[in-house]
Amino acid sequence: MFMNSIVIQQPGDAKVLKLQQLDVPQPVAHEVLIRVRAAGVNRPDVLMRQGKYAGSGDVSGQVPGLEIAGMVEQCGSEVTRWHPGNAVCALLPAGGYAEYVVADARHCLPIPAGLSMVEAAALPETVFTVWHNVFQRGALQPGETLLVHGGSSGIGTTAIQLATALGSRVAITAGDAAKCAACRELGAEWAINYKTEDFEEVLNTEGVDVVLDMVGGDYIGKNLRLLKDDGRLVFVNAMQGGKGEFNALDVMRRRLSITGSTLRPRSANFKAALAAEVEKHVWPLIEAGVFRPVIYKTFALADAAAAHELMESSAHIGKIVLEVGS
C-alpha cells in the first residue's frame, strides 16, 4: 500500500520538497499507525530541509514534519490506550508530511474538545516546546514577567497565551505593527516593534524574570541585562547566531541562569513524560477556552514548498498547517 508524502530530495531551498509515493509504514509493538489529516509546519522543518537541524544528519530522502493530527488506523501489540478510530494529535521525530505516519503511542494525545484537526495539528511541537522551556526549564511563576522574542510566531503566540492564562505578565518583540497588535490581543502587555524600538530601553525600568529567546546574537547581552535577580534566559533557537558577549561576573552577582533545549534529539521516555505533563496542565486550558492555537494559513500537502517559503518569509502570525486528507 502506497501513500503520498513530501520528500526532501537533497538539502536545499524549498524547491527540494517533492511529492512522492512511499510505502505506508507499519507500527511496531509500542506504536500506532495514524491516517494524517493535518500536519503543522515549524521552523525546525526548514532547518531539517537545509540539513542544519540538531540530529538531522543526511536528510536526503527524508519526510519532514514534527506534529500531526489524524485518526488511529492500527495499534501495535503493546498499545493499550488507543484504538482504531481514535482522533489524536502526535509529536514525531519526522515523517508528518504524509498521508500516514507511525508514532510512539506515548507521544499521542487526544484532540481537545472543540478543536479542528488543523488546530490540533498545530499543538504538539509548539506546546511541548513552550511547556518545557518556559515552565520547566524557565520555571515561570504567576506574577513574574516573561519576555518572548518572535512573539507572533507559533512558539510566541503559544507562550503568550499560556503565560497569561497561568497568571504571568508578558512582553514580546515582533517585526511590525500588525504583529504587535495581534500579540496584544492575545494578552501581551508590552509589544515592542524591534525595527523601531530597542526592547532593552523599553523594558529597562520594569525588568523581566524569564526570557524565551529564538534570536541569539546581539540579543544575548541585552537579555541578560534585562533579567531581574535570579532571572532565567532560555534559548530555543539562535537565528542571528549562537555567540554573544556578556559579563560573567554580572551573571554571578545576580544569580542568573542560562539554559535552553532542542526537542527532537531527546529520548522517547523524556517526550512521553513531557506529553503527560502537557496533557495534565495545558489540555484543561484549551478545553476551558483560554488557549487556542492561532492558525495563519493552510496549504495542501502538495504545496509544502509554498508553506516553507511563507515560513522563511516570517510574514505569518501564528501557525502554518498542511491539510493532508479529508
Secondary structure, DSSP 8 states (H G I E B T S, - for coil): -EEEEEEE-SSSSGGGEEEEEEE-----TTEEEEEEEEEEE-HHHHHHHTT-STT----TT----SEEEEEEEEE-TT--S--TT-EEEEE-SS--SBSEEEEEGGGEEE--TT--HHHHHTSHHHHHHHIIIIIIIS---TT-EEEEESTTBHHHHHHHHHHHHTT-EEEEEESSHHHHHHHHHHT-SEEEETTTS-HHHHHTTT-EEEEEES--TTHHHHHHHHEEEEEEEEES--TT-S-----HHHHHHTT-EEEE--STTS-HHHHHHHHHHHHHHTHHHHHTTS----EEEEEEGGGHHHHHHHHHHT--SBEEEEE---
